[in-house]
Amino acid sequence: MRIFISTGEVSGDLQGAMLVEALYRQAENQGIPLEILALGGELMAAAGAKLLGNTAAISSIGIVESLPFIIPTWLMQRRVKAYLQDNPPDLFILLDYMGPNVPFGQYVRKKLPQVPIIYYIAPQSWVWSPNDKTIQEFTEITDLLLAIFPEEARFFAEKGVKVKWVGHPLLDRMAKAPSREATRQALGLDPEQPVIALFPASRYQELKFHLPLICRAAQKLQEKVPDLHFLLPISLSEYRSIVEEVVKQHQLSITLLDGRAIEVMAAADFAIAKSGTVNLELALLNVPQLVLCLVSPLTMWIARHILKFSIPFMSPPNLIVMENIIPELLQEEATVERIVQESLDLLLNTERRQKILVGYQKMRTLLGDVGVCDRAANEILAFQGSSRQI
């Protein structure tokens, strides 16, 4: 069996790698010879996928920010499409990465109509723009949706999509996280020292907007709580020199760690993080957090005044329960003063921290049970088997 998986960004590479591992594990259990080809990143390659292109570092958030990546993405997809045309897989899996993946799925549906398409982790526009054109395009290309949220499953089932709810894959990842005590010992941290984890970016543009602001806030926090210790995991090795330079400019003492994001989360008392998958990971480890979301002023102006972009929340934990579990600072709200104020309160206010933990528990009940990736893999293998019989 030959399966092709298309995803992008650091988070897609992570979740893709977990799926690849589960597919090989379940295929071996069932005696199914398996080859996985992919558009993804180094984690997927390490899990056993043969990469046809690396998409982990060519992603962005925002309108203007995405422009430099249009041509590289198009060229990569054109090359991969030509390969798939000559070497069609038995099954095509689209994982998140809505912008490139939906058109990719349309291509497969048109040029390789015999190849079934499974979508894993649907475009999140179903939350904030349920009547968007993308939703219709998504339903037209999807033979099976492996949903990660119950409400997502219900929404697309009502649209006529065949759906299986498997739960959220981060449950599997975070279930393996080390304890706070073990992590602090491994990192050489005092068990009682207050630790703040900093997660400025998984994309270059996010790094550019978030890191200098976070560093200025860290300076102020250090002045107010002198024994604070800061940890910052670097999501991609090519970002290290940029991060080091910005940290040096602000004369901060921050421990930089290549990868090791889970360990940083496990060791932290509190986190300042950009909006994205990391918010959910922190929530699953019961770490109170402040969420920042910044894009270029032009992107924000276009979103507000032309696209009329408006959603109740930005971070996954808040979106899952549609409640304000964790504070979010969007664009001009994200000032040094506000970040410092919120951070001190979330670090030191026991009552507010407890309220967040209660919210996390409510969120956790909506994510399913551990074993998500194996359930997804079994659904994929079973679907491929049934499609072959047909």
Stockholm file with secondary structure:
# STOCKHOLM 1.0

chainA/1-390         MRIFISTGEVSGDLQGAMLVEALYRQAENQGIPLEILALGGELMAAAGAKLLGNTAAISSIGIVESLPFIIPTWLMQRRVKAYLQDNPPDLFILLDYMGPNVPFGQYVRKKLPQVPIIYYIAPQSWVWSPNDKTIQEFTEITDLLLAIFPEEARFFAEKGVKVKWVGHPLLDRMAKAPSREATRQALGLDPEQPVIALFPASRYQELKFHLPLICRAAQKLQEKVPDLHFLLPISLSEYRSIVEEVVKQHQLSITLLDGRAIEVMAAADFAIAKSGTVNLELALLNVPQLVLCLVSPLTMWIARHILKFSIPFMSPPNLIVMENIIPELLQEEATVERIVQESLDLLLNTERRQKILVGYQKMRTLLGDVGVCDRAANEILAFQGSSRQI
#=GR chainA/1-390 SS CEEEEECCHHHHHHHHHHHHHHHHHHHHHTTCCCEEEEEECHHHHHTTCEEEEECTTSCCSSTGGGHHHHHHHHHHHHHHHHHHHHSCCSEEEEESCHHHHHHHHHHHHHHCTTSCEEEESCCTHHHHCTTCHHHHHHHHHCSEEEESSHHHHHHHHHTTCCEEECCCTHHHHHTTCCCHHHHHHHHTCCTTSCEEEEECCSSHHHHHHHHHHHHHHHHHHHHHSTTCEEEEEESSGGGHHHHHHHHHHTTCCEEEEESCHHHHHHHCSEEEEESSHHHHHHHHTTCCEEEEECCCHHHHHHHHHTSCCCCSCSSHHHHHHTSCCSCEEEGGGCCHHHHHHHHHHHHHCHHHHHHHHHHHHHHHTTSCCSCHHHHHHHHHHHHHHHHHHC
#=GC SS_cons         CEEEEECCHHHHHHHHHHHHHHHHHHHHHTTCCCEEEEEECHHHHHTTCEEEEECTTSCCSSTGGGHHHHHHHHHHHHHHHHHHHHSCCSEEEEESCHHHHHHHHHHHHHHCTTSCEEEESCCTHHHHCTTCHHHHHHHHHCSEEEESSHHHHHHHHHTTCCEEECCCTHHHHHTTCCCHHHHHHHHTCCTTSCEEEEECCSSHHHHHHHHHHHHHHHHHHHHHSTTCEEEEEESSGGGHHHHHHHHHHTTCCEEEEESCHHHHHHHCSEEEEESSHHHHHHHHTTCCEEEEECCCHHHHHHHHHTSCCCCSCSSHHHHHHTSCCSCEEEGGGCCHHHHHHHHHHHHHCHHHHHHHHHHHHHHHTTSCCSCHHHHHHHHHHHHHHHHHHC
//
